[in-house]
């Protein structure tokens, strides 16, 4: 029997992101299967995890007839390019990580490799071209996963914590555990 984990990422996973996700499951006795979920269009309204902030769970799950508009605070500029300090004396430049809106193939290749190396377990990749929460719900159901890990920008993570997103997601997805990690920046 395996322990299935769905990992939703907002952009390419860094080595540090992958190590932190793998560390969450390092002490498990059974093997872990990771299911990486990537949106093909994170910059659009319902494209990425950021979009969940602009809609209610009822809207996204199709329980109401309306859909909220995503506010400007959740627009692409808030998550596409993190602020990078210019390298100075004694500082090494930060690696540039791929964004799904620009280079989806690199995001998939690098993120799955990083997680596979960090964990030693298989990583299955899925791409959603539609609403990410619906894709997440389908993946949870199809894999019978026991856990969802969302790796998001610090701004997204903070907003998720403030809106009690984790509790709502756990109930909606019907999984015992939902975890939220910030992308390394």
C-alpha positions in Angstrom: 0.0 0.0 0.0 1.2 3.5 -0.8 0.7 6.9 0.8 -0.6 9.1 -2.0 0.1 12.9 -1.9 -1.1 15.5 -4.4 1.3 18.4 -4.6 -0.1 21.6 -6.2 2.6 24.1 -7.3 2.2 27.7 -8.3 5.6 27.8 -10.2 8.6 25.5 -10.6 9.8 23.8 -7.4 13.2 24.7 -6.3 15.6 22.2 -4.7 14.6 23.6 -1.3 10.9 23.3 -2.1 11.3 19.7 -3.1 13.4 18.9 0.1 10.8 20.5 2.3 7.9 18.5 0.7 9.9 15.3 0.8 10.8 15.9 4.5 7.1 16.0 5.4 6.9 12.3 4.4 10.4 11.1 5.2 9.4 9.1 8.3 6.5 7.2 6.7 6.9 3.5 6.7 5.0 2.9 3.5 6.2 4.1 0.1 4.9 7.5 -1.1 3.5 8.3 -4.5 3.6 12.0 -5.4 1.1 13.4 -7.9 2.3 16.8 -9.1 -0.5 19.2 -10.3 0.5 22.2 -12.5 -1.8 24.7 -14.2 -1.1 25.5 -17.8 -2.3 29.1 -17.4 -1.6 30.4 -13.9 -2.0 34.0 -15.0 -5.7 33.7 -15.8 -8.5 34.2 -13.3 -9.3 30.6 -12.5 -5.9 29.2 -13.6 -3.8 28.8 -10.5 -4.0 28.4 -6.8 -3.9 32.2 -6.5 -7.3 32.3 -8.2 -9.0 30.5 -5.3 -8.6 33.7 -3.3 -11.0 35.5 -5.7 -13.8 33.0 -5.6 -15.7 31.2 -3.0 -15.5 27.4 -2.7 -19.2 27.3 -3.6 -18.5 29.3 -6.8 -15.6 27.1 -7.9 -17.3 23.8 -7.0 -20.3 24.9 -9.1 -22.7 25.2 -6.1 -23.8 28.7 -7.0 -24.4 30.4 -10.3 -21.9 33.2 -9.8 -18.1 33.5 -10.0 -16.2 36.3 -8.3 -13.7 38.3 -10.1 -10.1 37.9 -9.0 -8.9 41.2 -7.5 -5.8 43.0 -8.6 -3.8 41.8 -5.5 -4.0 38.3 -7.0 -3.0 39.3 -10.5 0.0 37.9 -12.3 2.4 40.6 -11.1 2.0 39.4 -7.6 3.4 35.9 -8.4 5.2 35.7 -11.7 8.4 37.3 -10.8 9.5 37.5 -7.1 11.6 40.5 -6.2 15.3 39.7 -6.6 18.0 41.7 -5.0 20.9 42.4 -7.4 23.9 40.3 -6.6 26.5 42.3 -4.7 29.9 41.5 -3.2 29.8 38.2 -1.5 26.3 37.4 -2.8 25.5 34.7 -5.3 22.7 35.3 -7.8 19.5 33.4 -7.1 18.5 30.8 -9.6 15.7 31.8 -12.0 12.9 29.3 -11.8 10.5 28.7 -14.7 6.9 30.0 -14.5 4.2 27.8 -16.0 2.8 30.7 -18.0 6.1 31.1 -19.8 7.7 27.6 -19.9 5.4 24.8 -18.8 7.8 22.1 -20.0 10.6 23.3 -17.8 8.3 23.6 -14.8 7.2 20.0 -15.3 10.6 18.6 -16.0 12.5 20.4 -13.2 9.9 20.1 -10.5 9.3 16.4 -11.0 13.0 15.7 -11.1 13.7 17.8 -8.0 10.9 16.0 -6.0 12.0 12.6 -7.3 15.6 13.2 -6.2 14.7 14.7 -2.9 12.2 11.9 -1.9 13.4 8.9 -3.8 9.8 8.1 -4.7 7.9 8.3 -8.0 6.3 11.6 -9.2 3.3 11.5 -11.5 2.6 14.8 -13.3 -0.8 16.1 -14.3 -1.5 19.4 -16.1 -4.8 21.2 -15.8 -6.0 23.5 -18.5 -9.1 24.5 -16.6 -10.0 25.5 -13.0 -7.4 24.3 -10.7 -9.7 23.5 -7.7 -11.8 21.2 -9.9 -8.7 19.5 -11.2 -7.5 19.1 -7.6 -10.8 17.6 -6.6 -10.7 15.1 -9.5 -7.1 14.2 -8.8 -7.8 13.6 -5.1 -10.7 11.4 -6.0 -8.8 9.5 -8.7 -5.7 8.8 -6.6 -7.4 8.3 -3.3 -4.8 10.5 -1.8 -4.5 11.0 1.9 -2.8 14.4 1.7 -2.6 17.6 -0.4 0.4 19.9 -0.2 0.1 23.3 -1.8 3.4 25.1 -2.6 2.7 28.8 -3.2 4.3 32.2 -3.2 4.6 33.8 0.3 1.8 36.3 -0.6 -0.5 33.5 -1.6 0.3 31.4 1.5 -0.3 34.4 3.8 -3.7 35.1 2.1 -4.6 31.4 2.4 -3.8 31.4 6.1 -5.8 34.6 6.7 -8.9 33.2 4.8 -8.8 29.8 6.5 -8.3 28.3 3.1 -6.7 25.1 4.5 -9.7 24.2 6.6 -12.1 24.9 3.8 -9.9 22.9 1.3 -9.7 19.9 3.7 -13.5 19.8 4.0 -14.2 20.3 0.3 -11.5 17.8 -0.9 -12.4 15.3 1.8 -8.7 14.6 2.7 -7.3 14.1 6.2 -4.5 16.6 5.7 -3.9 19.8 3.7 -0.5 21.5 4.1 0.7 24.8 2.8 4.3 25.6 2.1 5.8 28.8 0.8 8.0 28.6 -2.3 11.6 29.4 -1.7 12.3 32.9 -3.0 
